[in-house]
């Protein structure tokens, strides 16, 4: 046994060996093996630091922020602007209690008469730094039976926008047929194709991260073409990066280990 560090942060290295395969312990993280193994064992002072890192990992893991519209419109609003600066008219969406992609859904009023964006409520605002590298997911479907012959989404450059940190970023969605519910997932990094709404310049990873760090606005297009507001929207989600929590948790909670042959 070896001792390192001062009295306030003392740390010991313990070396031990399991003689037979049958004596190997059950290891939750799969790092144990036969042979001499060296582990770091921490005192209370060291453990306090690990707990702090674990707390950061829990915070960074975040939760999926979502609207499934199972019982209401959940506070969403209809706007004629892709962001607040372009907005001159707002209203209430139409809530449908069934026929969504599971439960209900919302849409802009069919007689809205102008381009429409469905605007997320305050539940989607705030610090979503953990969502960088994650995605915005949304289900969409054409819903007006009067125009069901060719429910192809017009190829707009701007279908989803996020705003924050004095920037508005936009991205287009694939112009697929929306005769049935279609699920879209936009990566929340430069690979997602985000660009600045005001200049059309591609957004960098750093800029996307800044917007997510203080998200103030999220919008999804509600018109299928320039004449018809007939896109149903369901299951809007802000999804965290799958690796953000795991990396912090491993860094903070896994005992350092070195094998000696």
N, C-alpha and C positions, 0 to 999 in steps of 0.2 A: 504494500500500500504506500502510495506517495502523496505528500501533502504540498499544495501550492497556495499562494496568495497570503494576504494578511489576515489578521484576526477577524476583521469585519466581513470579509468575503472569502472565507476559506473554502477550498475545493479539494476533494480527494479523488485520486484515480484508484479504482479497485480492479485487480486482475484476478480472474478465476477461470476454471476450466471444468466442463462437464465431460466426464470420462467416457461415457457410453452414449450411443445415439438415443437409447431409450430414456436417458436422463435429461435430454434437451427440454428446456421449458417451453411453454406455450407463449409465443411472442406476438403481441398485437400488431407490431409494425414489421415483423418478419426480418429482423436483423440478427437474431441469435443463431449460433452454429456451434458445432463442436470445435474444440481447439481453444487456445488462450484468447480471451476476449477482454478488452479494456473499455470501461465505461467511466464517464464523469458523473460524480455524485455531488449534488449541489447543497450548500447549506441554505438556511432561511434567507440570507441576504441575496444569494444567487437566485433562489426560487422566486423572490419578489420580482426580479427583472423578467423572469420567464412568464410570470403571470401577467405582467404588463404587456408583453408581446402577445400573449394569448388573447388579451383583451383587444389589441389592435387587430388581430386576425379575425376575431368575432365581428368587430365593427366593419372590417373591410369586406367580409363575406356578404354582408347586406342581405336584403330580401328582394325577391322579385316584386316589383311594384306593378300592379295590374288592375285593369277594369274588365270585368266579364259581363256586365250588364244583365245579371240574372234577375234583378228585381227593380232596377231603376236606371236612369241615365247617368247616375253617379256624379252629377255635377258638371258634365261636359257641356260645352257651348258650341254653337255654330258661328263661324266668322266668314267674311268674304275676303280675308287677307291671309297670306302665307305666314305673316308675322304681325305683331302688334302695330308696327309702323305702317303696314299696308292696309290696315283694317279700318273700315268706315261703318260697317254694319255688323251687328251680332244678334243672335236669337237663340232659341231653345231647340235642341234636336228632337227628332221623333223617336220615342222609345217603343220598341216592339218586345213584348214579353215572351215570345217564342219564335221558333224557326231561325234562331241564331246558330252559330257553330257550337252548339251546346248552350241551352238557356236562351236569353234574350239578346238584343243588339240595338244599336242606334243608327240613325242616318240623318242627314240634313233633310229639311222639308222638300218634297219633290217640286213644289212651286216656289222654291227659293229664288229662282230667276237670275242667278249669278254664280260664279265660281264659289265653292264652299270648302272650308276646312273645319274639321272637328277638333276643338281645342280641349286639351286635357286639364283637369282640375288641379288644385293646389297639392293634392296627394302625390303628384308627379314632380313637384318642385323641390329644390334644395340641393344638398350635396350628394351627388351620385357618382363620386369618383370611382367607386368600386364597379361601376357599370362600364368603364373604359375597357375595351376588348370584349365586352359582352355584346348585347344586341337589343334593338327595338323590334319586337314581333307584333304583327297585326294580322287579323283575318278580315278579308273583304269579299263582298259579293254584290253583284248587280241585283236590284230588288224590284224595279218597276216593270210589271208584266206588260205594259204598253210598248216597251222597247226591248223585248226579250229576244228578238231575232238575231241581233248582233251586239251582244253585251261586251264588246271589246273595250278595255280601258284605253283611252287616248294616251299616246306616249308623251306625257308631260315630263318636263325636266324636273319639276318640283312636286313631290307627292307627300313627303314627310319633312318637317322642319323641327329643329331644336334651337332654342335661344338662351343665351346667358353670357355673362362676362363681356357685355357690349358687343356680342356677335350673334348672328343668325346663320345657321348652317342648314343646308337642304340636300335632299337626295331624291332621285326618281326611282320608281318601282317598275318592274318588268310589265310591259303592256300585254298581259295575258287576258284570255277570255274569263269573265267573272260570272259565267252562267251558274256556277256552283261556288261554294266557299273556297277561297284560295288563301293559303297562309304565306306571309312574307316575313322574312327575317333580314334585317339590315345590320351588319356589323358596326359596332361603335368604335371604329378606328379608321384610319385613312383607307384601308382596304375596302371599306363600305362605299366609297365613292362620294363622300360628303364634299360640298363646296360652299363658298360664301354666297349667301343669297343676294347680296348687293353688288358683288363684283364677278361672280362666277369662277373665282379662283379656287383651286382645290384646297381643301382644309388639311392641315397637318395633324399628326397625332397629338402634338402639344396643344393645338387649338381646340381639338375635340375634347381633350381632357379638361381644358379650362372651362368650356361650356358645361360639361357634365359636373364639374366641381361646384357650379352655382346655377343649376338648371332653373330657368324662369318660365319656359314656355315650350310646349310640345304640341304639334298639330299634324293631322292626317287628312289628306284630301278626301272630299266627299262627293265630288262630281265626276261622272264617268267620261263626260266630254264637255264641250263649251255650252251645251244647251240643257243637259239633263243632270240633276242632282239625285242620283239614285243608287249610290253605293252604300250598302250596309257595312258597318264596322263592328267588329267584335274582338274580344280577347287581346286588348292592347297591353303589351308587357314591356317593362324595362328589365332586362335580364343581366345579372352580374357576370363578369368574366369568370369562366369556370375555374381558372387557376389562381385567382387573386387570394382567396382564403387559404388554399392548400399551401402555397408557397410560404405565407407568413406562419401558418401553423407548424409546418416542418421546421422553419427557421427557429421558432420559439420554443417548441415543445419536444422535439426529438433529441434524445441524449446523444451527445457526440460519441462516436465510437470508432476505434481503430483496431484492426485485427493484427495480431502478431503471430506469424507462423512459427 
